[in-house]
Amino acid sequence: MPEEIRPLIFPATPERWRDLERLFGPRGAYYNCWCMFWRLRRRDFHALTPEKRKGALRTWVRSGAEPGLIAYRQGKAVAWCAIAPRSEYAALAASPTLKPVGDIAGVWSITCYFVAKEHRRTGLMSALLDAAGRHARRKGACLLEGYPVVADSLQGCAGYTGLVQAYKKAGFRIVARPSRSTRVMHKALR
């Protein structure tokens, strides 16, 4: 990646909330999700209004948990990656198709990406994957897990969980194929 477009990537902290809020915009990233789709059981997610989802993400960020990474270019937030211990994602725990592959102790999950439209296809997913590995390792993770999709062309938010090719490039390996398009991929961090 050329130096002039290499992003600076930082954990989502309370001081960076406004940047994340601007990046997600008035529609809350994808369809007012506010990156709570995996954080909550489905019924709880659907029961919340978009404003309450936004409030839930704000509370999570302000708790100091650093639930994701924000990529910046020229001082502006341009991309997001949600990352936390797998055990913190209620929808993963309840998922009939994304069952744990092995023991989940020390497993961190990357559940979502959001890249500003004008910055897509510029290597941000790969940069965020690399940063996510470093971040999770610093926090004590042993294994990083993602749920990318196999896709030649994407429409809408189809690749929000990541792309298999980016994960392979970052050193992940496929450990499960829960659907025609979704893969569970792992990367050992120690």
VMD Tcl script that draws the C-alpha trace (Angstrom):
set ca {
  {0.00 0.00 0.00}
  {1.54 3.37 -0.94}
  {2.64 5.50 2.00}
  {0.29 8.38 1.14}
  {-2.81 6.19 1.45}
  {-1.71 3.93 4.31}
  {-4.27 4.40 7.06}
  {-3.61 5.12 10.70}
  {-5.64 2.69 12.79}
  {-6.68 3.18 16.41}
  {-8.98 1.39 18.87}
  {-12.45 2.89 19.28}
  {-12.16 4.84 22.51}
  {-14.51 7.35 24.12}
  {-12.40 10.18 22.66}
  {-12.98 8.77 19.17}
  {-16.76 8.32 19.48}
  {-17.55 11.44 17.41}
  {-15.30 10.16 14.60}
  {-17.12 6.82 14.58}
  {-20.49 8.56 14.66}
  {-19.51 10.71 11.63}
  {-18.18 7.66 9.76}
  {-21.42 5.72 10.30}
  {-23.48 8.76 9.31}
  {-27.17 9.34 9.92}
  {-28.08 5.80 8.77}
  {-25.83 4.11 11.34}
  {-23.53 2.35 8.87}
  {-25.64 -0.42 7.35}
  {-29.39 0.15 7.69}
  {-29.18 1.66 11.18}
  {-27.36 -1.35 12.54}
  {-24.86 0.72 14.54}
  {-22.76 -2.47 14.61}
  {-25.06 -4.14 17.12}
  {-26.31 -6.98 14.89}
  {-23.82 -9.52 16.27}
  {-23.60 -7.98 19.73}
  {-27.25 -8.78 20.54}
  {-29.51 -11.78 20.14}
  {-31.64 -11.27 17.03}
  {-34.89 -10.63 18.91}
  {-33.14 -8.04 21.10}
  {-31.56 -6.36 18.08}
  {-34.90 -6.08 16.27}
  {-36.63 -4.82 19.42}
  {-34.32 -1.77 19.58}
  {-34.95 1.40 17.65}
  {-32.04 2.74 15.60}
  {-31.49 5.43 18.25}
  {-31.28 2.79 20.99}
  {-28.82 0.74 18.89}
  {-26.69 3.86 18.52}
  {-26.92 4.39 22.27}
  {-25.87 0.79 22.90}
  {-22.79 1.18 20.70}
  {-21.96 4.51 22.34}
  {-22.23 2.85 25.77}
  {-19.99 -0.01 24.61}
  {-17.37 2.41 23.28}
  {-17.56 4.66 26.34}
  {-17.11 1.65 28.63}
  {-13.46 1.57 27.60}
  {-13.82 -1.90 26.04}
  {-12.36 -0.77 22.68}
  {-14.92 -2.84 20.70}
  {-13.45 -2.05 17.33}
  {-10.84 -0.27 15.28}
  {-11.16 2.94 13.32}
  {-9.00 3.61 10.26}
  {-8.12 7.19 9.39}
  {-6.80 8.84 6.26}
  {-5.75 12.46 6.31}
  {-7.24 12.83 9.79}
  {-10.70 11.57 8.77}
  {-12.29 8.30 9.93}
  {-12.78 6.18 6.80}
  {-13.30 2.59 8.02}
  {-14.35 0.47 10.99}
  {-13.80 -3.10 12.08}
  {-15.71 -4.61 15.03}
  {-13.57 -6.89 17.17}
  {-14.11 -8.33 20.64}
  {-13.93 -11.63 22.49}
  {-16.28 -14.12 20.85}
  {-18.02 -14.56 24.19}
  {-19.24 -10.94 24.01}
  {-21.30 -11.55 20.86}
  {-24.73 -12.87 21.88}
  {-25.79 -13.51 18.27}
  {-22.77 -15.75 17.71}
  {-23.58 -17.71 20.86}
  {-27.15 -18.22 19.62}
  {-26.29 -18.89 15.98}
  {-27.27 -22.35 14.72}
  {-24.70 -22.14 11.88}
  {-21.73 -20.32 13.42}
  {-21.05 -22.76 16.23}
  {-17.63 -22.50 17.89}
  {-14.86 -24.51 16.29}
  {-13.08 -25.73 19.41}
  {-12.82 -24.00 22.78}
  {-13.73 -20.30 22.67}
  {-11.43 -19.28 25.53}
  {-9.02 -16.74 24.09}
  {-10.92 -16.48 20.78}
  {-11.65 -13.00 19.48}
  {-14.10 -12.40 16.65}
  {-14.17 -9.88 13.85}
  {-17.85 -9.50 13.03}
  {-18.20 -6.43 10.84}
  {-16.51 -3.91 8.59}
  {-17.76 -0.57 7.41}
  {-15.75 1.36 4.83}
  {-16.79 4.78 3.56}
  {-17.92 4.40 -0.03}
  {-15.14 6.53 -1.54}
  {-12.48 4.43 0.25}
  {-13.66 0.96 -0.77}
  {-11.30 -1.28 -2.76}
  {-8.26 0.56 -1.39}
  {-6.85 -2.10 0.94}
  {-8.57 -0.99 4.13}
  {-9.96 -4.43 4.97}
  {-6.46 -5.92 4.79}
  {-5.03 -3.09 6.90}
  {-7.79 -3.54 9.47}
  {-7.22 -7.32 9.58}
  {-3.54 -6.81 10.33}
  {-4.33 -4.22 13.00}
  {-7.04 -6.47 14.47}
  {-4.50 -9.25 14.98}
  {-2.13 -6.91 16.82}
  {-4.97 -5.43 18.89}
  {-6.39 -8.83 19.91}
  {-2.92 -10.18 20.75}
  {-2.24 -7.16 23.00}
  {-5.54 -7.87 24.76}
  {-4.57 -11.51 25.40}
  {-6.30 -13.31 22.53}
  {-4.87 -16.61 21.33}
  {-6.94 -16.94 18.17}
  {-8.67 -14.52 15.81}
  {-11.86 -15.68 14.09}
  {-13.77 -14.16 11.18}
  {-16.85 -14.98 9.12}
  {-16.03 -13.70 5.63}
  {-17.95 -14.42 2.46}
  {-16.89 -15.85 -0.87}
  {-17.83 -13.23 -3.43}
  {-16.75 -12.17 -6.89}
  {-18.97 -9.11 -6.93}
  {-20.76 -7.53 -4.02}
  {-23.94 -5.55 -3.86}
  {-25.18 -3.48 -0.96}
  {-23.58 -4.57 2.28}
  {-23.00 -8.21 1.23}
  {-19.34 -8.17 2.27}
  {-19.80 -6.53 5.66}
  {-18.35 -9.58 7.46}
  {-15.26 -9.52 5.25}
  {-14.00 -11.28 2.15}
  {-12.35 -14.69 2.10}
  {-9.54 -13.48 -0.19}
  {-8.55 -10.72 2.25}
  {-8.53 -13.21 5.12}
  {-6.41 -15.70 3.18}
  {-3.96 -12.93 2.31}
  {-3.74 -12.08 6.03}
  {-2.83 -15.67 6.95}
  {-6.21 -17.04 8.05}
  {-7.30 -20.59 7.26}
  {-10.79 -21.95 6.65}
  {-12.02 -24.11 9.55}
  {-15.74 -24.38 8.67}
  {-18.15 -23.78 5.79}
  {-21.51 -23.04 7.44}
  {-23.19 -21.98 4.18}
  {-22.57 -21.75 0.45}
  {-21.00 -18.32 0.80}
  {-19.86 -18.00 4.43}
  {-16.62 -19.35 5.85}
  {-15.32 -19.46 9.40}
  {-11.64 -18.59 9.31}
  {-8.98 -18.70 12.04}
  {-5.57 -17.22 12.61}
  {-3.43 -18.24 15.56}
  {-2.00 -15.24 17.40}
  {0.56 -17.03 19.59}
}
mol new
graphics top color blue
foreach p $ca { graphics top sphere $p radius 0.5 }
foreach p [lrange $ca 0 end-1] q [lrange $ca 1 end] { graphics top cylinder $p $q radius 0.2 }
display resetview
